[in-house]
C-alpha cells in the first residue's frame, strides 16, 4: 500500500476514468476467454471482478490488471478436459478447485521469498515478449477489424497469408467502423488529451456502426456487435476439497501456477519499465495467489495479469492500483445495468481500440538501443520475440528466460584473462596490457576478470596453456586476482593443480590482491595450503620483490637485458657474480 499516500483528487479522477475504460474493454474479452477455457460465458466476467480487486490491493504493480487471459484459459482447458467435459458442472467445479490450488501455491512461493526468480527474466526478454504479445493481440483482432472469417489458432504470418488469399471477403462496412475507431483514438490521444481517447473512440465507432446499420441494415453491412451479456452478480461457490480432486489437479496446478506467475510478473515488469515503477516479485506472488484463492469462492477461474487490460489501464492514464479496483467494481455494475446495451458495441470498434493498444505496447525506443549496443541481448530479444509469435505464450517466456541464462552463462564462463606487463612510460611502472611491451622471460603476469567457477575453468586453463606454449620459459605465474569475486571447488582444484604442475617444472603460482570471498573455497578445501600461503600477496611491491629477487632463476636473469621490473636491479648482471 505504498501508493496510498499519493492518492488525491487528480489520481482518483484518472484512475476512475481508466477503470471505466477497463470495465468496458473486458466485456467482450471475458466472454471470449471463458469460451476458450470451456467455461460458461459469464464466468469470464466473474473472473475479471473479484480477483482484479484483490490483486490490485495486495499486489506490487500499480498498473497490472488481473483477470482471465488467453494463455491461462488455454492451459486450464488442456488440464481439465481430461477429467470432465468442458462446460459441464463437473468441469466448472474442477476449475474452481484448480484455481484455489493455484492461489495457494502462488502465496506459498511469495511467502518463501521466491520472487527473486523474476530476476532471471532479463530486460531484453521483457521487451521481446511484450512486442511479440502486441503482434499477437493485433493479429487476433484482424478478423474483427476486417470483418472476415479467419480460422482460429493461426499464427500471425498464417493470418496475413489467409487475408491475402481471401482479400475479396473483406467487409468494407466493418472496415469503415474499425478505421474510424482507430483514427478517432489517435486523434483524441494526440490532440484532445483531457478526454479518454479509448472511451471516445469506442463511442464514435459505436455511433458510426449504429448509423450504418440503421441506414443500410445489418444484413447489408454485416456489422456485428458483441451482443447482450448475462446480467448477474458473481454467485458464491465452493471448490472441491476432496483428497481425490486435489490429487488429480495438483500436477496441473503447478504447471498453471508457473505460467500464471511468469505471465503476471512479466507484464508487471514490462509496464514497470515504462512507468518507472519497481515491482516486488514476492509481493506480486502473494497478491496473485490471494486473488485466486478468494476468486475461487466467487465463481472465478484462474486469473493472472492481462496484457490487453494492463496495457489499456496504463495507456488510459491509471496512476494507482485503484484503477484496477475501480474496473472490477464497475464491471459488476456494468454487467448488471449495462450488459443489455452491449449489443450496440461493435466488434470492429473493439478491434480498433485493441490494435491501437497493441501498437503502444511495442517499445521501439529500447528495441533500437538493444539492437545497437549488444549482439547477445539483441539475440535474446529476437529469440523471445519470434518464440512468442510461433509458440504458446507459456513456452515462449521460458524460451526467452533460457536464452537469457545461456547468454549469461556464456559470458561468465569466459572471464577475461589479460596479460599484464609493467609499462616504463607510466609512473612506478604501472601494469599495462600493451602486447608490444616486453615481458619477463620467467614470470607471466595475468589478470582474471570474472569468477572462477566450474563453467569458467576450462576457458582459463586453455588461455593459460596458450600463454605457456608461446613462452615455455615462463614457469612462474602471478595472478592479479582483484577481479575474481568467487572461486568454487572446481576453480580451487584447478588452481591447486596448476600450482603443482608449475612447481614440478621449477616455477610456481602466486596471487596478488585476492579477495577474502575468493579465498573461501581455497581455505576450506585445504587448497590454500597446497598452493602456499606465502604465495599470496596483498601488495604488488611485496609480490614482485619476493618473486623477482627470491624465486626467479638468477642464471636466466643474469643474461636478460630487458630489466622488466624495478626489482631487477637487485639481480646480478651478465658480468656480475651470482652471489654478492
Long-range contacts (C-beta under 8 A, 24 or more apart in sequence): 1-57, 3-62, 3-320, 3-321, 4-320, 6-319, 6-320, 7-320, 7-322, 10-319, 11-319, 11-320, 11-322, 12-322, 14-317, 14-318, 14-319, 14-323, 15-318, 15-319, 15-320, 15-322, 15-323, 15-326, 16-322, 16-323, 16-326, 17-196, 17-199, 17-316, 17-317, 18-196, 18-312, 18-313, 18-316, 18-317, 18-318, 18-319, 18-323, 18-326, 18-327, 19-313, 19-318, 19-322, 19-323, 19-324, 19-325, 19-326, 19-327, 19-329, 19-330, 20-196, 20-199, 20-326, 20-327, 20-330, 21-196, 21-198, 21-199, 21-312, 21-313, 21-316, 21-327, 22-65, 22-309, 22-312, 22-313, 22-316, 22-323, 22-324, 22-326, 22-327, 23-326, 23-327, 23-328, 23-330, 23-331, 23-334, 24-199, 24-202, 24-334, 24-345, 25-198, 25-308, 25-309, 25-312, 25-350, 25-353, 25-354, 26-67, 26-309, 26-327, 26-331, 27-226, 27-229, 27-331, 27-334, 27-335, 27-339, 27-342, 27-345, 28-226, 28-342, 28-345, 28-347, 28-350, 29-68, 29-306, 29-308, 29-309, 30-67, 30-68, 31-226, 31-229, 33-68, 33-69, 33-70, 33-73, 34-68, 34-73, 36-70, 36-73, 36-74, 36-77, 37-68, 37-72, 37-73, 37-74, 37-76, 37-77, 37-86, 37-95, 37-301, 38-76, 38-77, 38-80, 38-81, 38-86, 38-87, 38-91, 39-86, 39-87, 39-91, 39-92, 39-95, 39-301, 40-87, 40-92, 41-229, 41-230, 42-229, 42-230, 42-232, 43-92, 43-95, 43-299, 43-300, 43-301, 44-68, 45-229, 45-230, 45-234, 45-331, 45-335, 46-234, 46-298, 46-299, 46-300, 47-295, 47-300, 47-301, 47-302, 47-303, 48-303, 48-309, 48-327, 48-328, 48-331, 49-234, 49-298, 49-300, 49-328, 49-329, 49-331, 49-332, 50-234, 50-291, 50-294, 50-295, 50-298, 50-300, 50-328, 51-291, 51-292, 51-294, 51-295, 51-300, 51-303, 51-328, 52-291, 52-303, 52-324, 52-325, 52-327, 52-328, 52-331, 53-324, 53-325, 53-328, 53-329, 54-287, 54-290, 54-291, 54-294, 54-295, 55-287, 55-288, 55-290, 55-291, 55-303, 55-324, 56-287, 56-321, 56-322, 56-323, 56-324, 56-325, 56-328, 57-287, 57-321, 57-325, 58-283, 58-286, 58-287, 58-290, 58-291, 59-268, 59-283, 59-284, 59-286, 59-287, 59-288, 59-291, 59-321, 60-268, 60-279, 60-280, 60-281, 60-283, 60-284, 60-287, 61-267, 61-268, 61-271, 61-272, 61-277, 61-279, 61-284, 61-305, 61-321, 62-275, 62-277, 62-318, 62-319, 62-320, 62-321, 63-268, 63-271, 63-272, 63-275, 63-277, 63-310, 63-313, 63-314, 63-318, 63-323, 63-324, 64-264, 64-267, 64-268, 64-271, 64-284, 64-305, 64-310, 64-324, 65-305, 65-306, 65-309, 65-310, 65-312, 65-313, 65-323, 65-324, 65-327, 66-264, 66-288, 66-291, 66-303, 66-304, 66-305, 66-306, 66-324, 67-303, 67-304, 67-306, 67-309, 68-301, 68-302, 68-303, 68-306, 69-263, 69-304, 69-305, 69-306, 69-307, 70-393, 71-259, 71-263, 71-304, 71-392, 71-393, 71-394, 72-256, 72-259, 72-260, 72-263, 72-302, 72-303, 72-304, 73-301, 74-392, 75-255, 75-256, 75-259, 75-302, 75-394, 76-256, 76-301, 76-302, 79-249, 79-252, 79-255, 79-256, 80-252, 83-248, 83-249, 93-239, 93-240, 94-240, 94-245, 94-248, 94-249, 95-301, 95-302, 96-237, 96-238, 96-239, 96-240, 96-296, 96-299, 96-300, 96-301, 97-239, 97-240, 97-241, 97-245, 97-246, 97-249, 97-296, 98-249, 98-252, 98-253, 98-256, 98-301, 98-302, 99-239, 99-292, 99-295, 99-296, 99-300, 99-301, 99-302, 99-303, 100-239, 100-292, 100-293, 100-296, 101-246, 101-249, 101-250, 101-253, 102-253, 102-256, 102-257, 102-260, 102-289, 102-292, 102-302, 103-288, 103-289, 103-290, 103-291, 103-292, 103-293, 103-294, 103-295, 103-296, 104-289, 104-293, 105-253, 105-254, 105-257, 105-289, 106-257, 106-260, 106-261, 106-285, 106-286, 106-288, 106-289, 106-292, 107-285, 107-286, 107-289, 107-290, 107-293, 108-289, 109-257, 109-261, 109-285, 109-289, 110-282, 110-283, 110-284, 110-285, 110-286, 110-287, 110-289, 111-286, 113-282, 114-281, 114-282, 114-285, 115-265, 115-280, 115-281, 115-282, 115-283, 115-284, 115-285, 116-281, 116-282, 117-281, 118-265, 118-266, 118-269, 118-279, 118-281, 119-281, 120-401, 120-404, 120-405, 121-262, 121-265, 121-266, 121-269, 121-397, 121-400, 121-401, 121-404, 122-377, 122-380, 122-401, 122-404, 123-273, 123-366, 123-377, 124-370, 124-377, 124-378, 124-380, 124-381, 124-384, 124-400, 124-404, 125-266, 125-380, 125-381, 125-384, 125-397, 125-400, 125-401, 125-403, 125-404, 126-266, 126-269, 126-270, 126-273, 127-270, 127-273, 127-363, 127-366, 127-367, 127-370, 127-381, 128-380, 128-381, 128-382, 128-383, 128-384, 128-385, 128-388, 128-400, 129-266, 129-270, 129-384, 129-385, 129-388, 129-396, 129-397, 129-400, 130-270, 130-307, 130-361, 130-362, 130-363, 131-361, 131-362, 131-363, 131-367, 131-385, 131-388, 132-384, 132-385, 132-386, 132-387, 132-388, 132-389, 132-396, 133-307, 133-361, 133-388, 133-393, 134-307, 134-358, 134-359, 134-361, 134-362, 135-358, 135-388, 135-389, 136-388, 136-389, 136-393, 137-307, 137-308, 137-354, 137-355, 137-357, 137-358, 137-361, 138-354, 138-355, 138-358, 138-359, 141-350, 141-351, 141-354, 141-355, 141-358, 142-351, 144-174, 144-178, 144-347, 144-348, 144-350, 144-351, 145-174, 145-175, 145-178, 145-348, 145-351, 145-352, 145-355, 146-170, 146-171, 146-174, 146-175, 146-178, 147-171, 147-172, 147-173, 147-174, 147-175, 147-222, 147-223, 147-224, 147-348, 155-389, 155-390, 156-389, 157-389, 171-221, 171-222, 173-212, 173-216, 173-220, 173-221, 173-222, 173-223, 174-221, 174-222, 174-223, 174-224, 174-346, 174-348, 175-348, 176-208, 176-212, 177-205, 177-208, 177-209, 177-212, 177-223, 177-346, 177-348, 177-349, 177-352, 178-205, 178-348, 178-349, 178-351, 178-352, 179-352, 180-204, 180-205, 180-208, 180-352, 181-205, 181-208, 181-348, 181-349, 181-351, 181-352, 181-353, 182-352, 182-353, 182-355, 182-356, 185-352, 185-353, 185-356, 186-356, 189-356, 196-316, 196-317, 198-312, 198-315, 198-316, 198-353, 198-356, 198-357, 201-349, 201-352, 201-353, 201-356, 202-345, 202-349, 202-350, 202-353, 205-346, 205-348, 205-349, 205-352, 205-353, 206-344, 206-345, 206-346, 206-349, 209-344, 209-346, 209-348, 209-349, 210-344, 223-346, 223-348, 224-346, 224-347, 224-348, 225-342, 225-343, 225-344, 225-345, 225-346, 225-347, 226-342, 226-343, 226-345, 226-346, 226-347, 226-350, 227-342, 227-343, 228-339, 228-340, 228-342, 228-343, 229-335, 229-339, 229-340, 229-342, 230-335, 230-339, 231-335, 231-336, 231-337, 231-339, 231-340, 232-335, 232-336, 233-332, 233-335, 233-336, 234-298, 234-299, 234-300, 234-332, 235-298, 235-299, 236-297, 236-298, 236-299, 237-296, 237-297, 237-298, 237-299, 238-297, 239-296, 239-297, 256-302, 258-394, 259-304, 259-393, 259-394, 260-288, 260-292, 260-302, 260-303, 260-304, 261-285, 261-288, 261-304, 262-394, 262-397, 262-398, 263-304, 263-305, 263-393, 263-394, 263-397, 264-288, 264-304, 264-305, 265-305, 266-305, 266-397, 267-305, 267-306, 267-307, 267-310, 268-305, 268-310, 270-361, 271-310, 271-311, 271-314, 273-363, 273-366, 274-314, 274-363, 275-314, 307-361, 308-354, 308-357, 311-357, 311-358, 311-360, 311-361, 312-353, 312-357, 315-357, 315-360, 376-407, 376-410, 376-411, 377-407, 379-403, 379-407, 380-404, 380-407, 409-455, 412-450, 412-451, 412-453, 412-455, 412-456, 413-455, 413-456, 413-459, 414-450, 414-456, 414-459, 415-448, 415-449, 415-450, 415-451, 415-452, 415-456, 415-459, 415-460, 415-483, 416-447, 416-448, 416-449, 416-450, 416-483, 417-446, 417-447, 417-448, 417-449, 417-459, 417-460, 417-463, 417-464, 418-446, 418-447, 418-449, 419-444, 419-445, 419-446, 419-467, 420-445, 420-446, 420-447, 420-480, 421-445, 421-564, 422-564, 422-565, 422-566, 429-565, 429-566, 431-480, 438-562, 438-564, 439-471, 439-474, 439-564, 440-474, 440-548, 440-552, 440-560, 440-562, 440-564, 440-565, 441-471, 441-473, 441-474, 441-556, 441-560, 441-562, 442-473, 442-474, 442-475, 442-476, 442-507, 442-552, 442-553, 442-556, 442-557, 443-474, 443-476, 443-477, 443-478, 443-547, 443-548, 443-552, 444-468, 444-471, 444-474, 444-476, 444-477, 444-478, 445-477, 445-478, 445-480, 446-477, 446-478, 446-479, 446-480, 447-479, 447-480, 447-482, 447-483, 448-479, 448-480, 448-481, 448-483, 448-484, 449-483, 449-484, 450-483, 450-484, 450-485, 451-484, 451-485, 451-486, 451-487, 451-488, 451-491, 452-484, 452-486, 452-487, 452-488, 452-491, 452-494, 452-495, 452-518, 453-486, 453-487, 453-488, 453-490, 453-491, 454-488, 454-489, 454-490, 454-491, 456-491, 457-490, 457-491, 457-494, 460-494, 461-494, 461-498, 464-498, 473-556, 474-507, 475-502, 475-505, 475-506, 475-507, 475-508, 476-502, 476-507, 476-508, 476-510, 476-547, 476-551, 476-552, 477-502, 477-507, 477-508, 477-509, 477-510, 478-510, 478-511, 478-512, 478-543, 478-544, 478-547, 479-509, 479-510, 479-511, 479-512, 479-514, 480-512, 480-513, 481-511, 481-512, 481-513, 481-514, 481-515, 481-518, 482-512, 482-513, 482-514, 482-515, 484-514, 484-515, 484-518, 485-515, 485-517, 485-518, 486-517, 486-518, 487-518, 487-519, 487-520, 487-521, 487-522, 488-521, 489-521, 489-525, 491-521, 492-521, 492-522, 492-525, 492-527, 493-525, 493-527, 495-522, 495-527, 495-531, 496-527, 496-530, 496-531, 499-530, 499-531, 499-532, 499-535, 500-530, 506-553, 508-532, 508-535, 508-551, 509-535, 510-535, 510-536, 510-537, 510-543, 510-547, 511-535, 511-536, 511-537, 512-537, 512-538, 512-539, 512-540, 512-543, 513-537, 513-538, 513-540, 554-578
